[in-house]
Amino acid sequence: MTNEQLLDMQAIANVLHSVLTLYPETTLMETFKEQGIAEIWPRLSGTDAEQVGLTEIKAYLDAWNDDEQTIIRLKLDYGNLFYGPGTPIAPPWGSAYLSPSLLLNDASTIRLQQFYRDNNINLTIASNEPVDHIGLIIAVLAFLLGQLSEKPNETLTRKLINTLLAEHLLPWADRCLLLAYEHADTSYFKGFSTLARDFLNYLSVAFDIEPKKLAIYR
């Protein structure tokens, strides 16, 4: 695994954090369009899924119009998928899948909080967001990938990445992202859901991770 690959992984994780954690804004769409995000996206896996996801995103951004109805529709898509009203279609919190009662801040969330405390990983969260939000976990992943790129032989950082993925993200994230893909109203979120699934699959191979087998209740 090269330093360039680690930096590419970090860059992808940073983008996915923004897309999955925050309501979409016109400024972000314009930035993605100006940058040509689909064209400059690191081709790590080289899979059909990666190409399909990028094609969906490119098609959306090519047709992007900076008007009120377009951004409202995109925000509604994000809200329906990840926040509601009512029960969201693809809840972004791990405990929504791992808790038999589908409760937030349940046992799996507490285990993640303990993992962060044990390893001096501090999150600054503006809202009262559960720490097992998929976007927040990916933000921690991006931080750790950045650390590993600076010290590629640091076994502790590699171990933290493996544990974060194997125990706290991979067991449930694919289900979340599959629901998002199946129910997304825009090719934007279909594309990013596909890319996120492909990226996590790539990481499991790159870091030789066997995800912990946990029951999924949603």
Sequence and secondary structure as in RCSB ss.txt:
>XXXX:A:sequence
MTNEQLLDMQAIANVLHSVLTLYPETTLMETFKEQGIAEIWPRLSGTDAEQVGLTEIKAYLDAWNDDEQTIIRLK
LDYGNLFYGPGTPIAPPWGSAYLSPSLLLNDASTIRLQQFYRDNNINLTIASNEPVDHIGLIIAVLAFLLGQLSE
KPNETLTRKLINTLLAEHLLPWADRCLLLAYEHADTSYFKGFSTLARDFLNYLSVAFDIEPKKLAIYR
>XXXX:A:secstr
  HHHHHHHHHHHHHHHHHHHS   HHHHHHHHHHTHHHHS  SS  HHHHHHHHHHHHHHHT   SHHHHHHHH
HHHHHHHT SSS SS  BTHHHH TT  TT HHHHHHHHHHHHTT     SS   TTBHHHHHHHHHHHHHHHHH
STT HHHHHHHHHIIIIIIHHHHHHHHHHHHHH SSHHHHHHHHHHHHHHHHHHHHTT          
